[in-house]
Amino acid sequence: DRGAYPYYMLKEIDEQPAVLHRIQKTYFAEDGSLKIPADLLAAMQKADRLYIVGAGTSYHAGLVGKRLFEQLTQIPTEVVLASEFAYDNPILSDHPFFIFLTQSGETADSRQVLVRVNNEWQAPSLTITNAENSTLYREATYQLLLNAGPEIAVASTKAYTAQIAVEAVVAKALGMARHISTAKNFNLNHELSLAANAIQAIVDEKQTIKEIAHHNLAKTRNAFYIGRGVDYFVALEAALKLKEISYIHAEGFASGELKHGTIALIEDKTPVIAILTQERTASHTRSNIQEVKSRGAQVLTIVSENLAKPGDDIVIPTISELLLPLVSVVPAQLLAYYASLERGYNVDQPRNLAKSVTVE
Ligand code: F6R
């Protein structure tokens, strides 16, 4: 029931702090230890490489997950598109472990990969899903639930943030089991509380984002998101949200790549939305902002408070850099939502799309 909300998507965006709290309750014990099954951790500890499989938004959550797994566990991690990997001839590592990210648990492309994992490669697998007893839940060796509650809007929002949070939980548990100091020193439970508070602060101020959508996205045909590192991964997700419900041609670009070709697309007043949450790369992205501005782009910034400068547009609270994708995506979700409303579309039921994609 969407109650007083005009669309499920807005309700689901607003629910994200509560979803993070539910994940904390599910996966942290009273004493602060993590509730991840010992047999799952033992199987993952045998892996020399993790393969994260997903489609669409779940693939984008996997890209952020790669950063979490590599930082917290030191195990090399690859992220693959299910529809590509299902028909590839990959050279797998000696001891691969597969992680399936799927909100619905029914995505045919992802299932096709799981069939190969089970029959051809006989490797262990974990499905992280919102749907208990779904096909990918049943057919994987191990399973963990997102507990995000039903996601009704076709455009995925809370499942994306829930997937990142559960990936962080698994990465932290595995890193602890491997005695990795970054994992030991990472107070994930506390950081998830900070992330929930930060998201709450953004949804409480959604009026500002509505106005930005009105001014910058109501009429445009194109829009570009740019960023580096995890900010680039969020840019991909942000662009997908915008295209699927507002039908604006949006792309996410690695900001350093602009000069290698894509900057040719910038015209007078083209909206370019830059995401800056990573200290190591923020000044580089600032230079890229100047490059597009001088070609006429209308630049908007989504910046974490510690990196903010006068004139920035959307300033988000600073939390651990590893978890900032949970927060920086939220203004982008809201921009997509309000752009769709401005243009008069059915936000929850975009054309040509289905909630669960059961064909290859
Ligand atoms: C985008 C979206 C899709 C899904 C994709 C995978 O908003 O919802 O890109 O993320 O179809 O679906 P699941 O996660 O159910 O496997």
Boltz pocket constraint, residues with backbone or C-beta under 6 A from the ligand:
constraints:
  - pocket:
      binder: B
      contacts: [[A, 55], [A, 56], [A, 57], [A, 58], [A, 59], [A, 101], [A, 102], [A, 103], [A, 104], [A, 105], [A, 106], [A, 107], [A, 110], [A, 154], [A, 155], [A, 156], [A, 157], [A, 240], [A, 241], [A, 244], [A, 354], [A, 355], [A, 356], [A, 357]]
      max_distance: 6.0
